[in-house]
């Protein structure tokens, strides 16, 4: 037979399950930590992409300077 409850909070009539509350809080904390970890990893990935572009720019700049120096040497040898 169903018992009829009066108004008010369900916590007045139902027992409080500490273990499930702890698990629920732990799951929410883990979700928040996971979200923060993903945000940090995305930031690191963006920073690494920027660094990679800068390194390639420096490599291409150095290679172009070497090629210009070689071309200048060849031109100065041919005019002498």
PDB file of N, CA, C and O in Angstrom:
ATOM      1  N   UNK A   1       0.833  -1.158   0.000  1.00  0.00           N
ATOM      2  CA  UNK A   1       0.000   0.000   0.000  1.00  0.00           C
ATOM      3  C   UNK A   1       0.887   1.233   0.000  1.00  0.00           C
ATOM      4  O   UNK A   1       1.849   1.301   0.765  1.00  0.00           O
ATOM      5  N   UNK A   2       0.583   2.200  -0.839  1.00  0.00           N
ATOM      6  CA  UNK A   2       1.380   3.413  -0.958  1.00  0.00           C
ATOM      7  C   UNK A   2       1.094   4.333   0.214  1.00  0.00           C
ATOM      8  O   UNK A   2      -0.047   4.493   0.650  1.00  0.00           O
ATOM      9  N   UNK A   3       2.150   4.922   0.701  1.00  0.00           N
ATOM     10  CA  UNK A   3       1.969   5.873   1.795  1.00  0.00           C
ATOM     11  C   UNK A   3       1.813   7.270   1.209  1.00  0.00           C
ATOM     12  O   UNK A   3       2.469   7.630   0.232  1.00  0.00           O
ATOM     13  N   UNK A   4       0.958   8.020   1.806  1.00  0.00           N
ATOM     14  CA  UNK A   4       0.697   9.375   1.342  1.00  0.00           C
ATOM     15  C   UNK A   4       1.585  10.312   2.137  1.00  0.00           C
ATOM     16  O   UNK A   4       1.585  10.317   3.368  1.00  0.00           O
ATOM     17  N   UNK A   5       2.334  11.094   1.401  1.00  0.00           N
ATOM     18  CA  UNK A   5       3.232  12.036   2.071  1.00  0.00           C
ATOM     19  C   UNK A   5       2.646  13.429   1.991  1.00  0.00           C
ATOM     20  O   UNK A   5       1.890  13.766   1.080  1.00  0.00           O
ATOM     21  N   UNK A   6       3.005  14.193   2.936  1.00  0.00           N
ATOM     22  CA  UNK A   6       2.585  15.586   2.920  1.00  0.00           C
ATOM     23  C   UNK A   6       3.549  16.420   2.096  1.00  0.00           C
ATOM     24  O   UNK A   6       4.446  15.872   1.456  1.00  0.00           O
ATOM     25  N   UNK A   7       3.384  17.691   2.102  1.00  0.00           N
ATOM     26  CA  UNK A   7       4.261  18.583   1.347  1.00  0.00           C
ATOM     27  C   UNK A   7       5.626  18.690   2.002  1.00  0.00           C
ATOM     28  O   UNK A   7       5.868  18.155   3.084  1.00  0.00           O
ATOM     29  N   UNK A   8       6.492  19.382   1.326  1.00  0.00           N
ATOM     30  CA  UNK A   8       7.823  19.591   1.883  1.00  0.00           C
ATOM     31  C   UNK A   8       8.896  18.925   1.049  1.00  0.00           C
ATOM     32  O   UNK A   8       8.640  18.415  -0.042  1.00  0.00           O
ATOM     33  N   UNK A   9      10.057  18.943   1.566  1.00  0.00           N
ATOM     34  CA  UNK A   9      11.224  18.428   0.857  1.00  0.00           C
ATOM     35  C   UNK A   9      11.226  16.909   0.840  1.00  0.00           C
ATOM     36  O   UNK A   9      10.750  16.260   1.772  1.00  0.00           O
ATOM     37  N   UNK A  10      11.761  16.361  -0.221  1.00  0.00           N
ATOM     38  CA  UNK A  10      11.860  14.897  -0.296  1.00  0.00           C
ATOM     39  C   UNK A  10      12.877  14.376   0.708  1.00  0.00           C
ATOM     40  O   UNK A  10      12.827  13.209   1.096  1.00  0.00           O
ATOM     41  N   UNK A  11      13.806  15.243   1.134  1.00  0.00           N
ATOM     42  CA  UNK A  11      14.821  14.830   2.088  1.00  0.00           C
ATOM     43  C   UNK A  11      14.249  14.592   3.482  1.00  0.00           C
ATOM     44  O   UNK A  11      14.893  13.969   4.327  1.00  0.00           O
ATOM     45  N   UNK A  12      13.049  15.086   3.715  1.00  0.00           N
ATOM     46  CA  UNK A  12      12.419  14.825   5.002  1.00  0.00           C
ATOM     47  C   UNK A  12      11.911  13.390   5.077  1.00  0.00           C
ATOM     48  O   UNK A  12      11.791  12.823   6.162  1.00  0.00           O
ATOM     49  N   UNK A  13      11.612  12.803   3.909  1.00  0.00           N
ATOM     50  CA  UNK A  13      10.980  11.486   3.897  1.00  0.00           C
ATOM     51  C   UNK A  13      11.898  10.385   3.354  1.00  0.00           C
ATOM     52  O   UNK A  13      11.739   9.218   3.710  1.00  0.00           O
ATOM     53  N   UNK A  14      12.842  10.743   2.507  1.00  0.00           N
ATOM     54  CA  UNK A  14      13.730   9.738   1.925  1.00  0.00           C
ATOM     55  C   UNK A  14      15.066   9.774   2.652  1.00  0.00           C
ATOM     56  O   UNK A  14      15.540  10.843   3.038  1.00  0.00           O
ATOM     57  N   UNK A  15      15.666   8.616   2.838  1.00  0.00           N
ATOM     58  CA  UNK A  15      16.978   8.597   3.494  1.00  0.00           C
ATOM     59  C   UNK A  15      18.044   9.215   2.587  1.00  0.00           C
ATOM     60  O   UNK A  15      17.960   9.128   1.362  1.00  0.00           O
ATOM     61  N   UNK A  16      19.027   9.829   3.197  1.00  0.00           N
ATOM     62  CA  UNK A  16      20.109  10.457   2.440  1.00  0.00           C
ATOM     63  C   UNK A  16      21.202   9.429   2.222  1.00  0.00           C
ATOM     64  O   UNK A  16      21.755   8.885   3.178  1.00  0.00           O
ATOM     65  N   UNK A  17      21.511   9.164   0.954  1.00  0.00           N
ATOM     66  CA  UNK A  17      22.539   8.190   0.613  1.00  0.00           C
ATOM     67  C   UNK A  17      23.860   8.925   0.415  1.00  0.00           C
ATOM     68  O   UNK A  17      24.082   9.574  -0.607  1.00  0.00           O
ATOM     69  N   UNK A  18      24.733   8.808   1.417  1.00  0.00           N
ATOM     70  CA  UNK A  18      26.003   9.533   1.398  1.00  0.00           C
ATOM     71  C   UNK A  18      26.895   9.046   0.265  1.00  0.00           C
ATOM     72  O   UNK A  18      27.543   9.850  -0.405  1.00  0.00           O
ATOM     73  N   UNK A  19      26.931   7.743   0.048  1.00  0.00           N
ATOM     74  CA  UNK A  19      27.825   7.198  -0.967  1.00  0.00           C
ATOM     75  C   UNK A  19      27.450   7.669  -2.368  1.00  0.00           C
ATOM     76  O   UNK A  19      28.327   8.038  -3.150  1.00  0.00           O
ATOM     77  N   UNK A  20      26.190   7.663  -2.686  1.00  0.00           N
ATOM     78  CA  UNK A  20      25.801   8.113  -4.024  1.00  0.00           C
ATOM     79  C   UNK A  20      26.024   9.616  -4.170  1.00  0.00           C
ATOM     80  O   UNK A  20      26.347  10.087  -5.260  1.00  0.00           O
ATOM     81  N   UNK A  21      25.858  10.367  -3.093  1.00  0.00           N
ATOM     82  CA  UNK A  21      26.127  11.805  -3.146  1.00  0.00           C
ATOM     83  C   UNK A  21      27.614  12.064  -3.388  1.00  0.00           C
ATOM     84  O   UNK A  21      27.974  12.954  -4.159  1.00  0.00           O
ATOM     85  N   UNK A  22      28.469  11.291  -2.732  1.00  0.00           N
ATOM     86  CA  UNK A  22      29.913  11.432  -2.947  1.00  0.00           C
ATOM     87  C   UNK A  22      30.292  11.085  -4.378  1.00  0.00           C
ATOM     88  O   UNK A  22      31.095  11.779  -5.001  1.00  0.00           O
ATOM     89  N   UNK A  23      29.716  10.016  -4.893  1.00  0.00           N
ATOM     90  CA  UNK A  23      30.003   9.608  -6.266  1.00  0.00           C
ATOM     91  C   UNK A  23      29.541  10.686  -7.244  1.00  0.00           C
ATOM     92  O   UNK A  23      30.247  11.008  -8.200  1.00  0.00           O
ATOM     93  N   UNK A  24      28.367  11.235  -7.002  1.00  0.00           N
ATOM     94  CA  UNK A  24      27.825  12.282  -7.864  1.00  0.00           C
ATOM     95  C   UNK A  24      28.723  13.518  -7.854  1.00  0.00           C
ATOM     96  O   UNK A  24      29.001  14.090  -8.907  1.00  0.00           O
ATOM     97  N   UNK A  25      29.171  13.928  -6.683  1.00  0.00           N
ATOM     98  CA  UNK A  25      30.051  15.090  -6.571  1.00  0.00           C
ATOM     99  C   UNK A  25      31.385  14.797  -7.236  1.00  0.00           C
ATOM    100  O   UNK A  25      31.937  15.654  -7.926  1.00  0.00           O
ATOM    101  N   UNK A  26      31.906  13.596  -7.034  1.00  0.00           N
ATOM    102  CA  UNK A  26      33.176  13.204  -7.645  1.00  0.00           C
ATOM    103  C   UNK A  26      33.061  13.229  -9.176  1.00  0.00           C
ATOM    104  O   UNK A  26      33.984  13.675  -9.858  1.00  0.00           O
ATOM    105  N   UNK A  27      31.946  12.757  -9.708  1.00  0.00           N
ATOM    106  CA  UNK A  27      31.751  12.771 -11.161  1.00  0.00           C
ATOM    107  C   UNK A  27      31.706  14.201 -11.695  1.00  0.00           C
ATOM    108  O   UNK A  27      32.277  14.491 -12.746  1.00  0.00           O
ATOM    109  N   UNK A  28      31.038  15.081 -10.981  1.00  0.00           N
ATOM    110  CA  UNK A  28      30.980  16.480 -11.423  1.00  0.00           C
ATOM    111  C   UNK A  28      32.357  17.133 -11.374  1.00  0.00           C
ATOM    112  O   UNK A  28      32.714  17.898 -12.270  1.00  0.00           O
ATOM    113  N   UNK A  29      33.124  16.838 -10.343  1.00  0.00           N
ATOM    114  CA  UNK A  29      34.475  17.385 -10.230  1.00  0.00           C
ATOM    115  C   UNK A  29      35.343  16.861 -11.367  1.00  0.00           C
ATOM    116  O   UNK A  29      36.105  17.619 -11.968  1.00  0.00           O
ATOM    117  N   UNK A  30      35.230  15.556 -11.666  1.00  0.00           N
ATOM    118  CA  UNK A  30      36.015  14.970 -12.747  1.00  0.00           C
ATOM    119  C   UNK A  30      35.634  15.584 -14.095  1.00  0.00           C
ATOM    120  O   UNK A  30      36.511  15.821 -14.926  1.00  0.00           O
ATOM    121  N   UNK A  31      34.363  15.840 -14.326  1.00  0.00           N
ATOM    122  CA  UNK A  31      33.936  16.478 -15.571  1.00  0.00           C
ATOM    123  C   UNK A  31      34.534  17.881 -15.688  1.00  0.00           C
ATOM    124  O   UNK A  31      34.979  18.277 -16.766  1.00  0.00           O
ATOM    125  N   UNK A  32      34.547  18.625 -14.600  1.00  0.00           N
ATOM    126  CA  UNK A  32      35.116  19.968 -14.611  1.00  0.00           C
ATOM    127  C   UNK A  32      36.621  19.918 -14.852  1.00  0.00           C
ATOM    128  O   UNK A  32      37.156  20.710 -15.627  1.00  0.00           O
ATOM    129  N   UNK A  33      37.296  18.995 -14.193  1.00  0.00           N
ATOM    130  CA  UNK A  33      38.736  18.845 -14.402  1.00  0.00           C
ATOM    131  C   UNK A  33      39.042  18.455 -15.841  1.00  0.00           C
ATOM    132  O   UNK A  33      39.990  18.968 -16.435  1.00  0.00           O
ATOM    133  N   UNK A  34      38.247  17.552 -16.403  1.00  0.00           N
ATOM    134  CA  UNK A  34      38.455  17.112 -17.777  1.00  0.00           C
ATOM    135  C   UNK A  34      38.262  18.288 -18.738  1.00  0.00           C
ATOM    136  O   UNK A  34      39.019  18.441 -19.697  1.00  0.00           O
ATOM    137  N   UNK A  35      37.263  19.104 -18.482  1.00  0.00           N
ATOM    138  CA  UNK A  35      37.037  20.280 -19.314  1.00  0.00           C
ATOM    139  C   UNK A  35      38.202  21.255 -19.250  1.00  0.00           C
ATOM    140  O   UNK A  35      38.620  21.797 -20.273  1.00  0.00           O
ATOM    141  N   UNK A  36      38.730  21.480 -18.045  1.00  0.00           N
ATOM    142  CA  UNK A  36      39.883  22.359 -17.884  1.00  0.00           C
ATOM    143  C   UNK A  36      41.116  21.782 -18.571  1.00  0.00           C
ATOM    144  O   UNK A  36      41.895  22.519 -19.176  1.00  0.00           O
ATOM    145  N   UNK A  37      41.293  20.470 -18.480  1.00  0.00           N
ATOM    146  CA  UNK A  37      42.421  19.818 -19.133  1.00  0.00           C
ATOM    147  C   UNK A  37      42.323  19.960 -20.642  1.00  0.00           C
ATOM    148  O   UNK A  37      43.325  20.235 -21.302  1.00  0.00           O
ATOM    149  N   UNK A  38      41.137  19.777 -21.195  1.00  0.00           N
ATOM    150  CA  UNK A  38      40.954  19.944 -22.635  1.00  0.00           C
ATOM    151  C   UNK A  38      41.238  21.380 -23.063  1.00  0.00           C
ATOM    152  O   UNK A  38      41.840  21.606 -24.112  1.00  0.00           O
ATOM    153  N   UNK A  39      40.806  22.357 -22.254  1.00  0.00           N
ATOM    154  CA  UNK A  39      41.055  23.759 -22.564  1.00  0.00           C
ATOM    155  C   UNK A  39      42.552  24.056 -22.542  1.00  0.00           C
ATOM    156  O   UNK A  39      43.058  24.750 -23.424  1.00  0.00           O
ATOM    157  N   UNK A  40      43.257  23.543 -21.551  1.00  0.00           N
ATOM    158  CA  UNK A  40      44.698  23.760 -21.471  1.00  0.00           C
ATOM    159  C   UNK A  40      45.429  23.095 -22.630  1.00  0.00           C
ATOM    160  O   UNK A  40      46.346  23.677 -23.208  1.00  0.00           O
ATOM    161  N   UNK A  41      45.020  21.874 -22.968  1.00  0.00           N
ATOM    162  CA  UNK A  41      45.654  21.182 -24.088  1.00  0.00           C
ATOM    163  C   UNK A  41      45.417  21.914 -25.404  1.00  0.00           C
ATOM    164  O   UNK A  41      46.309  21.965 -26.251  1.00  0.00           O
ATOM    165  N   UNK A  42      44.236  22.476 -25.583  1.00  0.00           N
ATOM    166  CA  UNK A  42      43.952  23.255 -26.785  1.00  0.00           C
ATOM    167  C   UNK A  42      44.849  24.489 -26.837  1.00  0.00           C
ATOM    168  O   UNK A  42      45.362  24.840 -27.900  1.00  0.00           O
ATOM    169  N   UNK A  43      45.038  25.144 -25.698  1.00  0.00           N
ATOM    170  CA  UNK A  43      45.908  26.313 -25.628  1.00  0.00           C
ATOM    171  C   UNK A  43      47.349  25.929 -25.965  1.00  0.00           C
ATOM    172  O   UNK A  43      48.029  26.654 -26.691  1.00  0.00           O
ATOM    173  N   UNK A  44      47.816  24.801 -25.446  1.00  0.00           N
ATOM    174  CA  UNK A  44      49.170  24.329 -25.739  1.00  0.00           C
ATOM    175  C   UNK A  44      49.312  24.002 -27.219  1.00  0.00           C
ATOM    176  O   UNK A  44      50.327  24.321 -27.837  1.00  0.00           O
ATOM    177  N   UNK A  45      48.295  23.367 -27.781  1.00  0.00           N
ATOM    178  CA  UNK A  45      48.335  23.014 -29.201  1.00  0.00           C
ATOM    179  C   UNK A  45      48.409  24.262 -30.080  1.00  0.00           C
ATOM    180  O   UNK A  45      49.169  24.297 -31.047  1.00  0.00           O
ATOM    181  N   UNK A  46      47.628  25.277 -29.749  1.00  0.00           N
ATOM    182  CA  UNK A  46      47.662  26.533 -30.510  1.00  0.00           C
ATOM    183  C   UNK A  46      49.041  27.180 -30.387  1.00  0.00           C
ATOM    184  O   UNK A  46      49.581  27.688 -31.370  1.00  0.00           O
ATOM    185  N   UNK A  47      49.604  27.161 -29.190  1.00  0.00           N
ATOM    186  CA  UNK A  47      50.930  27.744 -28.980  1.00  0.00           C
ATOM    187  C   UNK A  47      51.991  26.991 -29.775  1.00  0.00           C
ATOM    188  O   UNK A  47      52.887  27.609 -30.351  1.00  0.00           O
ATOM    189  N   UNK A  48      51.898  25.673 -29.812  1.00  0.00           N
ATOM    190  CA  UNK A  48      52.854  24.878 -30.583  1.00  0.00           C
ATOM    191  C   UNK A  48      52.721  25.142 -32.081  1.00  0.00           C
ATOM    192  O   UNK A  48      53.726  25.177 -32.792  1.00  0.00           O
ATOM    193  N   UNK A  49      51.505  25.327 -32.564  1.00  0.00           N
ATOM    194  CA  UNK A  49      51.310  25.658 -33.978  1.00  0.00           C
ATOM    195  C   UNK A  49      51.972  26.998 -34.318  1.00  0.00           C
ATOM    196  O   UNK A  49      52.624  27.128 -35.353  1.00  0.00           O
ATOM    197  N   UNK A  50      51.801  27.982 -33.447  1.00  0.00           N
ATOM    198  CA  UNK A  50      52.439  29.282 -33.667  1.00  0.00           C
ATOM    199  C   UNK A  50      53.955  29.153 -33.672  1.00  0.00           C
ATOM    200  O   UNK A  50      54.630  29.735 -34.520  1.00  0.00           O
ATOM    201  N   UNK A  51      54.488  28.388 -32.723  1.00  0.00           N
ATOM    202  CA  UNK A  51      55.932  28.192 -32.641  1.00  0.00           C
ATOM    203  C   UNK A  51      56.452  27.480 -33.883  1.00  0.00           C
ATOM    204  O   UNK A  51      57.513  27.828 -34.400  1.00  0.00           O
ATOM    205  N   UNK A  52      55.715  26.494 -34.361  1.00  0.00           N
ATOM    206  CA  UNK A  52      56.125  25.773 -35.562  1.00  0.00           C
ATOM    207  C   UNK A  52      56.174  26.716 -36.769  1.00  0.00           C
ATOM    208  O   UNK A  52      57.102  26.639 -37.573  1.00  0.00           O
ATOM    209  N   UNK A  53      55.195  27.594 -36.899  1.00  0.00           N
ATOM    210  CA  UNK A  53      55.190  28.555 -38.001  1.00  0.00           C
ATOM    211  C   UNK A  53      56.399  29.483 -37.909  1.00  0.00           C
ATOM    212  O   UNK A  53      57.028  29.782 -38.924  1.00  0.00           O
ATOM    213  N   UNK A  54      56.723  29.936 -36.714  1.00  0.00           N
ATOM    214  CA  UNK A  54      57.881  30.817 -36.533  1.00  0.00           C
ATOM    215  C   UNK A  54      59.179  30.102 -36.876  1.00  0.00           C
ATOM    216  O   UNK A  54      60.065  30.683 -37.502  1.00  0.00           O
ATOM    217  N   UNK A  55      59.292  28.843 -36.466  1.00  0.00           N
ATOM    218  CA  UNK A  55      60.513  28.083 -36.765  1.00  0.00           C
ATOM    219  C   UNK A  55      60.667  27.888 -38.265  1.00  0.00           C
ATOM    220  O   UNK A  55      61.762  28.053 -38.803  1.00  0.00           O
ATOM    221  N   UNK A  56      59.567  27.535 -38.953  1.00  0.00           N
ATOM    222  CA  UNK A  56      59.654  27.350 -40.405  1.00  0.00           C
ATOM    223  C   UNK A  56      59.981  28.662 -41.094  1.00  0.00           C
ATOM    224  O   UNK A  56      60.717  28.669 -42.081  1.00  0.00           O
ATOM    225  N   UNK A  57      59.456  29.763 -40.602  1.00  0.00           N
ATOM    226  CA  UNK A  57      59.780  31.065 -41.174  1.00  0.00           C
ATOM    227  C   UNK A  57      61.274  31.356 -41.023  1.00  0.00           C
ATOM    228  O   UNK A  57      61.901  31.864 -41.952  1.00  0.00           O
ATOM    229  N   UNK A  58      61.840  31.040 -39.874  1.00  0.00           N
ATOM    230  CA  UNK A  58      63.274  31.240 -39.653  1.00  0.00           C
ATOM    231  C   UNK A  58      64.096  30.320 -40.559  1.00  0.00           C
ATOM    232  O   UNK A  58      65.111  30.746 -41.110  1.00  0.00           O
ATOM    233  N   UNK A  59      63.670  29.064 -40.720  1.00  0.00           N
ATOM    234  CA  UNK A  59      64.389  28.127 -41.584  1.00  0.00           C
ATOM    235  C   UNK A  59      64.367  28.615 -43.027  1.00  0.00           C
ATOM    236  O   UNK A  59      65.400  28.621 -43.696  1.00  0.00           O
ATOM    237  N   UNK A  60      63.192  29.027 -43.512  1.00  0.00           N
ATOM    238  CA  UNK A  60      63.097  29.517 -44.890  1.00  0.00           C
ATOM    239  C   UNK A  60      63.894  30.811 -45.069  1.00  0.00           C
ATOM    240  O   UNK A  60      64.501  31.024 -46.118  1.00  0.00           O
ATOM    241  N   UNK A  61      63.895  31.660 -44.067  1.00  0.00           N
ATOM    242  CA  UNK A  61      64.684  32.892 -44.139  1.00  0.00           C
ATOM    243  C   UNK A  61      66.172  32.604 -44.223  1.00  0.00           C
ATOM    244  O   UNK A  61      66.883  33.212 -45.023  1.00  0.00           O
ATOM    245  N   UNK A  62      66.647  31.672 -43.392  1.00  0.00           N
ATOM    246  CA  UNK A  62      68.070  31.309 -43.425  1.00  0.00           C
ATOM    247  C   UNK A  62      68.424  30.663 -44.761  1.00  0.00           C
ATOM    248  O   UNK A  62      69.472  30.962 -45.333  1.00  0.00           O
ATOM    249  N   UNK A  63      67.560  29.781 -45.263  1.00  0.00           N
ATOM    250  CA  UNK A  63      67.823  29.129 -46.553  1.00  0.00           C
ATOM    251  C   UNK A  63      67.858  30.152 -47.674  1.00  0.00           C
ATOM    252  O   UNK A  63      68.695  30.061 -48.572  1.00  0.00           O
ATOM    253  N   UNK A  64      66.957  31.124 -47.630  1.00  0.00           N
ATOM    254  CA  UNK A  64      66.952  32.135 -48.682  1.00  0.00           C
ATOM    255  C   UNK A  64      68.201  33.007 -48.618  1.00  0.00           C
ATOM    256  O   UNK A  64      68.725  33.397 -49.661  1.00  0.00           O
ATOM    257  N   UNK A  65      68.691  33.323 -47.420  1.00  0.00           N
ATOM    258  CA  UNK A  65      69.929  34.089 -47.295  1.00  0.00           C
ATOM    259  C   UNK A  65      71.113  33.315 -47.854  1.00  0.00           C
ATOM    260  O   UNK A  65      71.979  33.891 -48.512  1.00  0.00           O
ATOM    261  N   UNK A  66      71.154  32.028 -47.599  1.00  0.00           N
ATOM    262  CA  UNK A  66      72.243  31.193 -48.128  1.00  0.00           C
ATOM    263  C   UNK A  66      72.176  31.146 -49.648  1.00  0.00           C
ATOM    264  O   UNK A  66      73.203  31.266 -50.316  1.00  0.00           O
ATOM    265  N   UNK A  67      70.977  30.972 -50.203  1.00  0.00           N
ATOM    266  CA  UNK A  67      70.835  30.931 -51.657  1.00  0.00           C
ATOM    267  C   UNK A  67      71.194  32.267 -52.301  1.00  0.00           C
ATOM    268  O   UNK A  67      71.812  32.295 -53.365  1.00  0.00           O
ATOM    269  N   UNK A  68      70.811  33.373 -51.666  1.00  0.00           N
ATOM    270  CA  UNK A  68      71.173  34.690 -52.190  1.00  0.00           C
ATOM    271  C   UNK A  68      72.677  34.874 -52.158  1.00  0.00           C
ATOM    272  O   UNK A  68      73.255  35.410 -53.104  1.00  0.00           O
ATOM    273  N   UNK A  69      73.323  34.438 -51.080  1.00  0.00           N
ATOM    274  CA  UNK A  69      74.779  34.548 -50.976  1.00  0.00           C
ATOM    275  C   UNK A  69      75.461  33.716 -52.060  1.00  0.00           C
ATOM    276  O   UNK A  69      76.439  34.168 -52.656  1.00  0.00           O
ATOM    277  N   UNK A  70      74.970  32.524 -52.321  1.00  0.00           N
ATOM    278  CA  UNK A  70      75.525  31.672 -53.386  1.00  0.00           C
ATOM    279  C   UNK A  70      75.322  32.333 -54.746  1.00  0.00           C
ATOM    280  O   UNK A  70      76.244  32.368 -55.561  1.00  0.00           O
ATOM    281  N   UNK A  71      74.134  32.850 -54.995  1.00  0.00           N
ATOM    282  CA  UNK A  71      73.856  33.505 -56.276  1.00  0.00           C
ATOM    283  C   UNK A  71      74.732  34.734 -56.442  1.00  0.00           C
ATOM    284  O   UNK A  71      75.241  34.984 -57.535  1.00  0.00           O
ATOM    285  N   UNK A  72      74.917  35.504 -55.381  1.00  0.00           N
ATOM    286  CA  UNK A  72      75.778  36.688 -55.450  1.00  0.00           C
ATOM    287  C   UNK A  72      77.223  36.287 -55.742  1.00  0.00           C
ATOM    288  O   UNK A  72      77.906  36.956 -56.518  1.00  0.00           O
ATOM    289  N   UNK A  73      77.689  35.213 -55.136  1.00  0.00           N
ATOM    290  CA  UNK A  73      79.037  34.702 -55.398  1.00  0.00           C
ATOM    291  C   UNK A  73      79.204  34.249 -56.833  1.00  0.00           C
ATOM    292  O   UNK A  73      80.230  34.515 -57.459  1.00  0.00           O
ATOM    293  N   UNK A  74      78.194  33.560 -57.360  1.00  0.00           N
ATOM    294  CA  UNK A  74      78.260  33.111 -58.751  1.00  0.00           C
ATOM    295  C   UNK A  74      78.247  34.293 -59.711  1.00  0.00           C
ATOM    296  O   UNK A  74      78.973  34.287 -60.705  1.00  0.00           O
ATOM    297  N   UNK A  75      77.439  35.301 -59.430  1.00  0.00           N
ATOM    298  CA  UNK A  75      77.386  36.474 -60.293  1.00  0.00           C
ATOM    299  C   UNK A  75      78.683  37.277 -60.241  1.00  0.00           C
ATOM    300  O   UNK A  75      79.135  37.794 -61.262  1.00  0.00           O
ATOM    301  N   UNK A  76      79.272  37.380 -59.072  1.00  0.00           N
ATOM    302  CA  UNK A  76      80.536  38.131 -58.960  1.00  0.00           C
ATOM    303  C   UNK A  76      81.686  37.371 -59.607  1.00  0.00           C
ATOM    304  O   UNK A  76      82.632  37.998 -60.084  1.00  0.00           O
ATOM    305  N   UNK A  77      81.640  36.030 -59.641  1.00  0.00           N
ATOM    306  CA  UNK A  77      82.681  35.252 -60.307  1.00  0.00           C
ATOM    307  C   UNK A  77      82.550  35.365 -61.812  1.00  0.00           C
ATOM    308  O   UNK A  77      83.558  35.420 -62.516  1.00  0.00           O
ATOM    309  N   UNK A  78      81.336  35.401 -62.314  1.00  0.00           N
ATOM    310  CA  UNK A  78      81.138  35.441 -63.759  1.00  0.00           C
ATOM    311  C   UNK A  78      81.460  36.817 -64.338  1.00  0.00           C
ATOM    312  O   UNK A  78      81.790  36.913 -65.520  1.00  0.00           O
ATOM    313  N   UNK A  79      81.375  37.866 -63.553  1.00  0.00           N
ATOM    314  CA  UNK A  79      81.687  39.206 -64.070  1.00  0.00           C
ATOM    315  C   UNK A  79      83.151  39.513 -63.944  1.00  0.00           C
ATOM    316  O   UNK A  79      83.606  40.474 -64.564  1.00  0.00           O
ATOM    317  N   UNK A  80      83.923  38.767 -63.186  1.00  0.00           N
ATOM    318  CA  UNK A  80      85.334  39.065 -63.012  1.00  0.00           C
ATOM    319  C   UNK A  80      86.184  38.625 -64.163  1.00  0.00           C
ATOM    320  O   UNK A  80      87.399  38.818 -64.142  1.00  0.00           O
TER     321      UNK A  80
END
